[in-house]
Amino acid sequence: PPGSSLVLTITRCTLDCYGAGAGGTRNIAGNANLHLLLESELANLHHMDGALVFTSCYVANDATLSTLASKLPGCVIFSDAANHASMIQGIRHSKAVKKIFRHNDVSHLEELLQTVDPAVPKIIAFESVYSMSGSIAPIDDICNLAKKYGAITFLDEVHAVGMYGPRGAGVAEHLDFELNATKPVRGNGAIMDKVDIVSGTLGKAFGVVGGYIAGSEALIDMIRSYAPGFIFTTSLPPAVVSGALTAIQYLKTSTRERQLQQLNTRLLKARLAELDIPVVPNPSHIVPVLVGEAEVCKRASDQLLREHNIYVQSINSPTVATGEERLRITPTPGHDLAMLNELVGALEQVWQRNSFKRVSDWVSDGGRAGVGIPGMKKVEPIWTDKQLDVGAGIADEAAIAQIGVAA
């Protein structure tokens, strides 16, 4: 792929020029102009005043939440029940009062907000795309509640940066797709304006390693000055930084990769539905295939790898609820139709061989994790045909071929 080749070329050139390591922490010898350029690019991507790069987004979330909440006297943090371990750890380290609201339940969040004195500092911590279910947060509704009750919003876009929005800034950008495509600046009236702090990763769509936050100048200065996770660790190597910078710049202008991923996801979900193989419904690129038992889920993963040379990770309790164990599949732009067909055929063989539950079986059992639940509305993908440049009536296979040829 052109983006990958470009990133590799720039990374190699930087490695030859700067060497393998950064040489120290950001405060002592490990701060190069490349780091500042990357942070400027990230701030621009998210329509923020500034950004700060960390060695991983686990560290970024932990360091930012723990530092920010500990510096706000009496701070109360409202945390989505499905938040990532890094956010939970940061909240724990802050020693702030924590209130957990049911996953994506705005009504429950407001009930909890009403129990706290309006004068008390508050943070609402949540994600845009939840990686184990593929669900997407009601970002606008949560931000509106934050404004109503005087709370700071902390949005984790780890599973969305590079993959959503006209420039790859994530779901918050995607929700005002046309506006942000034509006027990508803070103050344009988009939902992005309502988000106070964004965290993201350089290790997924951007293809390297590292994490970051973006926010106001005051916030960035505070975290830079007080967060141990930033201050006392060796900074990212220049080659990694230049690779990340190149990937971000490339994906700001190239939509082909995002479109192909979404079309591959649509096609895979449709093929599995035809075979009655249960997929947890969601609007994102995540394809969670419900199995329901830890032992058999691991067996399915092992069989796919051993017999079909296909790696699909099993997700078991406590990462997901007991009885909702699943295989998590994430199509990429690099998967072609032959690969998708091979995966579907392999899954069907595994399902037949092990007599795993299909959607119809889950219906008989009353349903679980959104699968086989009577009266449940169909979940539409967040990417529209217009955003994918797909005309009405064009099959997913044809659209994939069309985008591939155009690129």
CORLINSUL-V398767 format. One record per pair of residues at least 24 apart in sequence whose C-alpha atoms are under 10 Angstrom apart, sorted by the first residue. I is the first residue (numbers start at 0). J is the second residue. D is the distance in whole Angstrom. If there is no record, write none. Layout:
{{I;J;D} {I;J;D}}
This chain:
{{0;256;9} {0;332;9} {0;333;8} {0;406;10} {1;249;9} {1;406;9} {2;205;10} {2;245;9} {2;246;7} {2;247;10} {2;248;10} {2;249;7} {2;250;8} {2;253;9} {2;256;9} {3;205;9} {3;206;8} {3;242;10} {3;245;10} {3;246;8} {3;249;10} {5;242;9} {5;245;8} {5;246;8} {5;249;9} {6;205;9} {6;206;9} {6;207;9} {6;238;10} {6;239;10} {6;241;8} {6;242;5} {6;243;8} {6;244;9} {6;245;6} {6;246;6} {6;247;10} {6;249;9} {7;206;10} {7;238;10} {7;239;10} {7;241;10} {7;242;7} {7;245;9} {7;246;10} {8;242;9} {8;245;10} {9;238;8} {9;239;10} {9;241;7} {9;242;6} {9;243;10} {9;244;10} {9;245;7} {9;246;10} {10;207;10} {10;237;8} {10;238;5} {10;239;7} {10;240;8} {10;241;6} {10;242;5} {10;243;9} {10;244;10} {10;245;9} {11;238;7} {11;239;10} {11;241;10} {11;242;9} {12;238;8} {12;241;9} {12;242;10} {13;236;10} {13;237;7} {13;238;5} {13;239;9} {13;240;9} {13;241;7} {13;242;9} {14;236;9} {14;237;7} {14;238;5} {14;239;9} {14;241;9} {15;238;9} {16;237;9} {16;238;9} {17;236;9} {17;237;7} {17;238;8} {18;236;8} {18;237;8} {18;238;8} {19;236;6} {19;237;8} {19;238;7} {19;239;9} {20;233;9} {20;234;9} {20;235;8} {20;236;5} {20;237;7} {20;238;8} {20;239;9} {21;233;7} {21;234;6} {21;235;6} {21;236;4} {21;237;6} {21;238;9} {21;239;10} {21;240;10} {22;233;7} {22;234;8} {22;235;9} {22;236;8} {22;237;10} {23;231;9} {23;232;8} {23;233;5} {23;234;6} {23;235;9} {23;236;10} {24;229;8} {24;230;7} {24;231;7} {24;232;5} {24;233;4} {24;234;5} {24;235;9} {25;52;10} {25;53;10} {25;223;10} {25;229;8} {25;230;7} {25;231;9} {25;232;8} {25;233;7} {25;234;6} {25;235;9} {26;223;10} {26;224;10} {26;229;9} {26;230;7} {26;231;9} {26;232;10} {26;233;9} {26;234;9} {27;230;9} {27;231;10} {27;233;9} {27;234;10} {28;233;10} {28;234;9} {29;232;10} {29;233;7} {29;234;6} {29;235;8} {29;236;8} {29;237;9} {30;233;10} {30;234;7} {30;235;9} {30;236;10} {30;237;9} {31;234;10} {31;236;10} {31;237;8} {31;240;10} {32;237;9} {33;236;10} {33;237;7} {33;238;9} {33;239;10} {33;240;7} {33;241;7} {33;244;8} {34;234;9} {34;235;8} {34;236;9} {34;237;8} {34;239;10} {34;240;6} {34;241;8} {34;244;9} {35;240;10} {36;240;9} {36;241;9} {36;244;8} {37;240;7} {37;241;8} {37;242;10} {37;243;8} {37;244;5} {37;245;9} {37;247;9} {37;248;10} {38;211;8} {38;212;9} {38;213;8} {38;240;10} {38;244;9} {39;213;10} {39;244;10} {40;243;10} {40;244;7} {40;245;10} {40;247;8} {40;248;8} {41;168;9} {41;199;9} {41;211;8} {41;212;8} {41;213;7} {41;244;9} {41;247;8} {41;248;10} {42;197;10} {42;211;10} {42;212;9} {42;213;6} {42;214;7} {42;215;9} {43;168;9} {43;183;9} {43;184;8} {43;185;9} {43;213;9} {44;160;10} {44;166;7} {44;167;8} {44;168;6} {44;169;9} {44;172;9} {44;183;8} {44;184;9} {44;213;9} {44;247;8} {44;248;9} {44;251;8} {45;160;10} {45;166;9} {45;167;9} {45;168;6} {45;169;9} {45;171;9} {45;172;8} {45;183;9} {45;184;9} {45;185;8} {45;191;7} {45;192;9} {45;194;10} {45;196;10} {45;197;8} {45;198;10} {45;212;10} {45;213;7} {45;214;8} {46;168;9} {46;172;9} {46;179;10} {46;183;7} {46;184;5} {46;185;5} {46;186;8} {46;187;10} {46;191;7} {46;192;8} {46;194;10} {46;213;9} {46;214;9} {46;215;10} {47;184;9} {47;185;7} {47;191;9} {47;192;9} {47;194;9} {47;195;9} {47;196;9} {47;197;9} {47;212;10} {47;213;6} {47;214;5} {47;215;6} {47;216;8} {48;185;9} {48;213;8} {48;214;6} {48;215;5} {48;216;6} {48;217;9} {48;218;10} {48;219;9} {49;212;9} {49;213;6} {49;214;6} {49;215;6} {49;216;5} {49;217;9} {49;218;9} {49;219;6} {49;220;9} {50;196;10} {50;197;9} {50;198;9} {50;211;7} {50;212;6} {50;213;4} {50;214;6} {50;215;8} {50;216;8} {50;218;9} {50;219;6} {50;220;9} {50;223;10} {51;198;10} {51;210;9} {51;211;5} {51;212;5} {51;213;6} {51;214;9} {51;218;10} {51;219;7} {51;220;9} {51;222;8} {51;223;7} {51;229;9} {52;198;10} {52;199;10} {52;200;9} {52;201;9} {52;209;7} {52;210;6} {52;211;4} {52;212;7} {52;213;9} {52;223;10} {52;229;8} {52;234;9} {52;235;8} {52;240;9} {53;200;9} {53;201;10} {53;208;10} {53;209;6} {53;210;5} {53;211;5} {53;212;8} {53;228;8} {53;229;6} {53;230;10} {53;232;9} {53;233;10} {53;234;7} {53;235;8} {54;200;10} {54;201;9} {54;208;7} {54;209;4} {54;210;6} {54;211;8} {54;228;9} {54;229;8} {54;232;8} {54;233;8} {54;234;7} {54;235;6} {54;236;10} {55;199;9} {55;200;7} {55;201;8} {55;202;8} {55;208;7} {55;209;4} {55;210;4} {55;211;7} {55;228;10} {55;235;9} {56;85;8} {56;86;10} {56;155;9} {56;157;8} {56;198;7} {56;199;6} {56;200;5} {56;201;8} {56;202;9} {56;208;9} {56;209;6} {56;210;4} {56;211;6} {56;212;8} {57;83;9} {57;84;8} {57;85;5} {57;86;8} {57;88;9} {57;89;9} {57;157;10} {57;198;10} {57;199;10} {57;200;9} {57;209;9} {57;210;7} {57;211;9} {57;228;10} {58;85;7} {58;86;9} {58;88;10} {58;89;9} {58;209;9} {58;210;7} {58;211;9} {58;226;10} {58;227;10} {58;228;6} {58;229;8} {59;85;8} {59;86;9} {59;89;9} {59;198;7} {59;199;8} {59;200;9} {59;209;9} {59;210;6} {59;211;6} {59;212;7} {59;222;10} {59;226;9} {59;228;7} {59;229;8} {60;84;9} {60;85;6} {60;86;5} {60;87;9} {60;88;8} {60;89;6} {60;90;9} {60;124;10} {60;153;9} {60;154;10} {60;155;8} {60;197;10} {60;198;7} {60;199;9} {60;210;9} {60;211;8} {60;212;8} {60;228;10} {61;85;5} {61;86;6} {61;87;8} {61;88;6} {61;89;4} {61;90;7} {61;91;9} {61;92;8} {61;93;9} {61;226;9} {61;228;8} {62;86;9} {62;88;9} {62;89;6} {62;90;9} {62;92;9} {62;93;9} {62;222;8} {62;223;10} {62;225;9} {62;226;6} {62;227;7} {62;228;5} {62;229;7} {63;89;7} {63;90;9} {63;93;9} {63;153;9} {63;196;9} {63;198;9} {63;211;10} {63;212;8} {63;218;9} {63;219;9} {63;221;9} {63;222;6} {63;223;9} {63;225;9} {63;226;7} {63;227;10} {63;228;9} {63;229;9} {64;88;9} {64;89;5} {64;90;6} {64;91;9} {64;92;8} {64;93;7} {64;95;10} {64;122;9} {64;124;9} {64;153;8} {64;222;9} {64;226;10} {65;89;5} {65;90;6} {65;91;7} {65;92;5} {65;93;4} {65;94;8} {65;95;8} {65;222;10} {65;226;8} {65;227;10} {65;228;10} {66;90;9} {66;92;8} {66;93;6} {66;221;9} {66;222;7} {66;223;10} {66;224;10} {66;225;7} {66;226;6} {66;227;8} {66;228;9} {67;93;8} {67;122;9} {67;218;8} {67;221;8} {67;222;7} {67;225;9} {67;226;9} {68;92;9} {68;93;6} {68;94;8} {68;95;6} {68;96;9} {68;120;9} {68;121;8} {68;122;8} {69;93;5} {69;94;7} {69;95;7} {70;95;10} {70;221;9} {70;225;9} {71;95;9} {71;119;9} {71;120;6} {71;121;9} {71;122;10} {72;119;8} {72;120;7} {72;121;10} {73;118;10} {73;119;6} {73;120;7} {73;121;9} {74;118;10} {74;119;6} {74;120;5} {74;121;5} {74;122;7} {74;150;10} {75;112;9} {75;115;8} {75;116;10} {75;119;7} {75;120;6} {75;121;5} {75;122;6} {75;123;9} {75;150;9} {76;112;10} {76;120;9} {76;121;6} {76;122;5} {76;123;6} {76;124;7} {76;150;9} {76;151;9} {76;152;10} {77;108;8} {77;111;8} {77;112;8} {77;121;7} {77;122;6} {77;123;5} {77;124;6} {77;125;9} {77;150;9} {77;152;10} {78;102;9} {78;108;9} {78;122;8} {78;123;6} {78;124;5} {78;125;6} {78;126;10} {78;153;10} {79;103;7} {79;104;8} {79;105;10} {79;108;9} {79;123;8} {79;124;7} {79;125;6} {79;126;8} {79;136;10} {80;104;10} {80;125;9} {81;125;8} {81;126;9} {81;129;7} {81;130;9} {81;131;9} {81;132;9} {81;318;10} {81;319;9} {82;124;8} {82;125;6} {82;126;7} {82;129;8} {82;130;10} {82;155;9} {83;125;9} {83;126;8} {83;129;8} {83;130;9} {83;131;10} {83;155;9} {83;318;10} {84;318;10} {86;124;8} {86;125;9} {86;126;10} {86;153;10} {86;155;9} {87;124;9} {90;124;9} {95;121;10} {96;121;10} {97;121;10} {97;122;10} {98;123;10} {99;123;10} {99;124;10} {102;129;10} {102;134;9} {102;136;9} {103;127;10} {103;134;9} {103;135;8} {103;136;6} {103;137;7} {103;138;9} {103;140;10} {103;141;9} {104;136;9} {104;137;9} {104;141;9} {105;136;10} {105;137;8} {105;138;10} {105;140;7} {105;141;7} {105;144;8} {106;140;10} {106;141;10} {106;144;10} {108;141;8} {108;144;8} {108;145;10} {109;141;9} {109;144;7} {109;145;9} {109;147;10} {109;148;9} {112;144;9} {112;145;9} {112;147;10} {112;148;7} {112;149;10} {112;150;9} {113;148;8} {115;148;9} {116;148;9} {117;147;10} {117;148;6} {117;149;7} {117;150;9} {118;148;9} {118;149;8} {119;148;10} {119;149;9} {119;150;9} {120;148;10} {120;149;8} {120;150;7} {120;151;8} {121;145;9} {121;148;8} {121;149;7} {121;150;5} {121;151;6} {121;152;9} {122;149;9} {122;150;5} {122;151;5} {122;152;6} {122;153;7} {122;195;10} {123;150;7} {123;151;6} {123;152;5} {123;153;6} {123;154;8} {124;151;9} {124;152;6} {124;153;5} {124;154;6} {124;155;8} {124;196;9} {125;152;8} {125;153;6} {125;154;5} {125;155;6} {125;156;9} {126;153;8} {126;154;5} {126;155;4} {126;156;6} {126;157;8} {126;158;9} {126;159;9} {126;170;10} {126;197;9} {126;198;9} {127;154;7} {127;155;6} {127;156;5} {127;157;8} {127;158;8} {127;159;7} {127;160;10} {127;169;8} {127;170;6} {127;171;8} {127;197;10} {128;155;8} {128;156;7} {128;157;8} {128;158;6} {128;159;6} {128;160;10} {128;169;9} {128;170;8} {128;281;10} {128;282;9} {128;283;7} {128;284;9} {128;285;9} {129;155;9} {129;156;9} {129;157;9} {129;158;7} {129;159;9} {129;281;10} {129;283;9} {129;285;9} {130;157;9} {130;158;7} {130;159;10} {130;283;9} {130;284;9} {130;285;7} {130;286;10} {130;287;9} {130;327;9} {130;329;10} {131;279;10} {131;285;8} {131;286;9} {131;287;7} {131;314;8} {131;318;8} {131;319;7} {131;324;10} {131;325;9} {131;326;9} {131;327;7} {131;328;10} {132;278;10} {132;279;7} {132;280;8} {132;281;7} {132;282;10} {132;283;9} {132;285;7} {132;286;8} {132;287;6} {132;288;10} {132;319;9} {132;325;9} {132;327;9} {132;368;9} {132;369;10} {133;158;9} {133;279;8} {133;280;8} {133;281;5} {133;282;7} {133;283;5} {133;284;7} {133;285;5} {133;286;7} {133;287;7} {133;327;10} {133;329;10} {134;279;9} {134;280;8} {134;281;5} {134;282;7} {134;283;7} {134;284;10} {134;285;8} {134;378;10} {135;159;10} {135;170;8} {135;281;8} {135;282;7} {135;283;7} {135;381;9} {136;170;9} {136;171;10} {137;171;10} {138;170;8} {138;171;7} {138;174;9} {138;190;8} {138;191;9} {138;193;9} {138;194;9} {139;171;8} {139;174;9} {139;189;10} {139;190;6} {139;191;9} {139;193;8} {139;194;9} {140;190;10} {141;193;10} {141;194;10} {142;190;8} {142;191;10} {142;192;10} {142;193;6} {142;194;7} {142;195;9} {143;190;10} {143;193;8} {143;194;10} {145;193;9} {145;194;9} {145;195;10} {146;193;8} {150;195;10} {151;193;10} {151;194;8} {151;195;6} {151;196;8} {152;193;8} {152;194;6} {152;195;5} {152;196;6} {152;197;8} {153;194;7} {153;195;6} {153;196;5} {153;197;6} {153;198;8} {153;212;10} {153;213;10} {153;214;10} {154;194;7} {154;195;8} {154;196;6} {154;197;5} {154;198;6} {154;199;9} {154;212;10} {155;196;8} {155;197;6} {155;198;5} {155;199;6} {155;200;9} {155;212;9} {156;197;7} {156;198;6} {156;199;5} {156;200;8} {156;212;10} {157;197;9} {157;198;7} {157;199;4} {157;200;5} {157;201;8} {157;202;9} {157;203;8} {157;204;9} {157;210;9} {157;211;10} {158;199;8} {158;200;8} {158;203;8} {158;204;8} {158;283;10} {158;284;9} {158;285;9} {159;199;8} {159;200;9} {159;203;9} {159;204;8} {159;283;9} {159;284;9} {160;198;9} {160;199;7} {160;200;7} {160;201;9} {160;203;8} {160;204;7} {160;205;8} {160;247;9} {160;250;10} {161;199;10} {161;200;10} {161;201;9} {161;203;8} {161;204;5} {161;205;6} {161;206;10} {161;246;9} {161;247;7} {161;249;10} {161;250;6} {161;251;8} {161;253;10} {161;254;9} {161;256;9} {161;257;7} {162;203;9} {162;204;7} {162;205;9} {162;250;9} {162;254;9} {162;256;8} {162;257;5} {162;258;9} {162;260;8} {162;261;9} {162;283;10} {162;284;9} {162;331;10} {163;254;9} {163;257;7} {163;258;9} {163;261;9} {163;283;9} {163;284;10} {163;381;9} {163;382;8} {164;251;9} {164;254;9} {164;257;9} {164;382;9} {164;386;9} {165;250;9} {165;251;7} {165;252;8} {165;253;9} {165;254;7} {165;257;9} {165;386;8} {166;247;9} {166;248;9} {166;249;9} {166;250;6} {166;251;4} {166;252;6} {166;253;8} {166;254;8} {166;257;10} {167;204;9} {167;205;10} {167;247;8} {167;248;10} {167;249;10} {167;250;6} {167;251;6} {167;252;9} {167;253;9} {167;254;8} {167;257;8} {168;197;10} {168;199;9} {168;247;9} {168;250;9} {168;251;8} {169;197;10} {169;199;9} {170;283;10} {170;381;9} {171;197;10} {173;381;8} {173;382;8} {173;386;10} {174;381;8} {174;382;10} {176;382;10} {176;386;8} {177;386;9} {180;251;10} {200;243;10} {201;239;9} {201;240;9} {201;242;9} {201;243;6} {201;244;9} {201;246;9} {201;247;9} {202;243;9} {204;243;10} {204;246;8} {204;247;9} {204;250;9} {204;256;10} {204;257;9} {204;331;9} {205;242;8} {205;243;6} {205;244;9} {205;245;9} {205;246;5} {205;247;6} {205;248;10} {205;249;9} {205;250;8} {206;239;10} {206;242;8} {206;243;7} {206;246;7} {206;247;10} {207;238;10} {207;239;6} {207;240;8} {207;241;10} {207;242;7} {207;243;6} {207;244;10} {207;246;9} {208;235;8} {208;236;10} {208;239;7} {208;240;9} {208;242;9} {208;243;8} {209;234;10} {209;235;7} {209;239;8} {209;240;9} {209;243;9} {210;235;10} {253;406;9} {254;386;10} {254;387;9} {254;402;10} {254;406;10} {255;332;8} {255;387;9} {255;388;10} {255;399;10} {255;402;7} {255;403;8} {255;405;9} {255;406;7} {256;331;8} {256;332;5} {256;333;8} {256;402;9} {256;403;9} {256;406;10} {257;284;10} {257;331;9} {257;332;7} {257;382;10} {257;387;8} {258;332;8} {258;382;9} {258;384;10} {258;386;8} {258;387;5} {258;388;8} {258;389;10} {258;398;9} {258;399;8} {258;402;8} {258;403;10} {259;330;9} {259;331;8} {259;332;5} {259;333;8} {259;334;9} {259;335;9} {259;387;8} {259;395;10} {259;398;9} {259;399;6} {259;400;9} {259;401;10} {259;402;7} {259;403;8} {260;284;7} {260;329;9} {260;330;6} {260;331;5} {260;332;4} {260;333;8} {260;334;8} {260;399;9} {261;285;10} {261;330;8} {261;331;8} {261;332;8} {261;380;9} {261;381;9} {261;382;7} {261;383;10} {261;387;8} {261;395;10} {261;399;10} {262;330;9} {262;331;10} {262;332;9} {262;382;9} {262;384;10} {262;387;8} {262;389;10} {262;394;10} {262;395;6} {262;396;8} {262;397;10} {262;398;8} {262;399;6} {262;402;10} {263;329;9} {263;330;6} {263;331;7} {263;332;7} {263;333;9} {263;334;8} {263;335;8} {263;336;8} {263;339;8} {263;395;8} {263;396;8} {263;398;10} {263;399;7} {264;328;9} {264;329;8} {264;330;6} {264;331;8} {264;332;9} {264;339;9} {264;380;10} {264;395;10} {265;330;10} {265;380;8} {265;382;10} {265;395;7} {265;396;10} {266;330;10} {266;336;9} {266;339;8} {266;340;10} {266;394;9} {266;395;6} {266;396;7} {266;399;9} {267;328;10} {267;329;10} {267;330;8} {267;336;10} {267;339;7} {267;340;8} {267;342;9} {267;343;7} {267;395;10} {268;343;10} {269;395;10} {270;339;9} {270;340;9} {270;343;7} {270;344;10} {271;342;10} {271;343;7} {271;344;10} {271;346;9} {271;347;9} {272;357;10} {272;358;8} {274;343;9} {274;344;10} {274;346;10} {274;347;7} {274;350;10} {274;357;8} {274;358;9} {275;347;9} {275;356;9} {275;357;5} {275;358;5} {275;359;7} {275;360;9} {276;343;10} {276;346;8} {276;347;8} {276;350;8} {276;355;9} {276;356;8} {276;357;5} {276;358;6} {276;359;9} {277;325;10} {277;355;10} {277;356;8} {277;357;6} {277;358;5} {277;359;9} {277;360;9} {277;361;8} {277;369;10} {277;370;6} {277;371;8} {278;325;9} {278;326;9} {278;327;10} {278;357;9} {278;358;8} {278;368;9} {278;369;9} {278;370;7} {278;371;10} {279;323;10} {279;325;9} {279;327;10} {279;367;9} {279;368;6} {279;369;6} {279;370;6} {279;371;9} {280;368;8} {280;369;6} {280;370;7} {280;375;10} {280;376;10} {280;377;8} {280;378;6} {280;379;9} {280;380;10} {281;369;9} {281;377;9} {281;378;6} {281;379;8} {281;380;7} {281;381;9} {282;377;10} {282;378;6} {282;379;6} {282;380;4} {282;381;5} {282;382;8} {283;329;10} {283;378;10} {283;379;9} {283;380;6} {283;381;6} {283;382;8} {284;328;9} {284;329;6} {284;330;7} {284;331;9} {284;380;9} {284;381;9} {284;382;10} {285;327;7} {285;328;6} {285;329;5} {285;330;8} {286;325;10} {286;326;8} {286;327;6} {286;328;5} {286;329;6} {286;330;8} {287;313;10} {287;314;9} {287;324;9} {287;325;6} {287;326;6} {287;327;4} {287;328;6} {287;329;8} {288;313;9} {288;314;10} {288;323;10} {288;324;9} {288;325;5} {288;326;5} {288;327;6} {288;328;8} {288;346;10} {288;370;10} {289;314;10} {289;322;9} {289;323;7} {289;324;6} {289;325;4} {289;326;7} {289;327;9} {289;355;10} {289;356;9} {289;357;9} {289;358;9} {289;361;10} {289;367;9} {289;368;8} {289;369;10} {289;370;8} {290;314;10} {290;315;10} {290;322;8} {290;323;7} {290;324;6} {290;325;5} {290;326;7} {290;350;9} {290;355;7} {290;356;7} {290;357;9} {291;315;9} {291;320;9} {291;321;8} {291;322;5} {291;323;5} {291;324;5} {291;325;6} {291;326;10} {291;355;9} {291;356;8} {291;361;10} {291;367;9} {291;368;10} {292;316;9} {292;321;8} {292;322;6} {292;323;7} {292;324;6} {292;325;8} {292;355;10} {293;321;8} {293;322;8} {293;323;9} {293;324;6} {293;325;8} {294;324;9} {295;324;9} {295;325;10} {295;353;8} {295;355;8} {296;323;10} {296;324;7} {296;325;6} {296;326;7} {296;355;10} {297;324;9} {297;325;9} {297;326;9} {298;349;9} {298;353;9} {299;325;10} {299;326;8} {299;346;8} {299;349;7} {299;350;8} {299;352;10} {299;353;8} {299;355;9} {300;325;10} {300;326;7} {300;327;10} {300;346;10} {300;349;9} {302;345;9} {302;346;10} {302;348;10} {302;349;7} {303;342;9} {303;345;7} {303;346;7} {303;348;9} {303;349;7} {304;345;10} {306;345;9} {306;349;10} {307;341;9} {307;342;8} {307;344;10} {307;345;7} {307;346;9} {307;348;10} {307;349;10} {308;342;10} {308;345;10} {309;338;10} {309;341;9} {309;342;7} {309;345;8} {309;346;10} {310;342;10} {311;342;10} {320;368;9} {322;367;8} {322;368;9} {323;367;7} {323;368;7} {324;368;10} {332;399;10} {332;403;10} {335;396;10} {335;399;9} {335;400;9} {335;403;10} {336;396;7} {336;399;8} {336;400;9}}
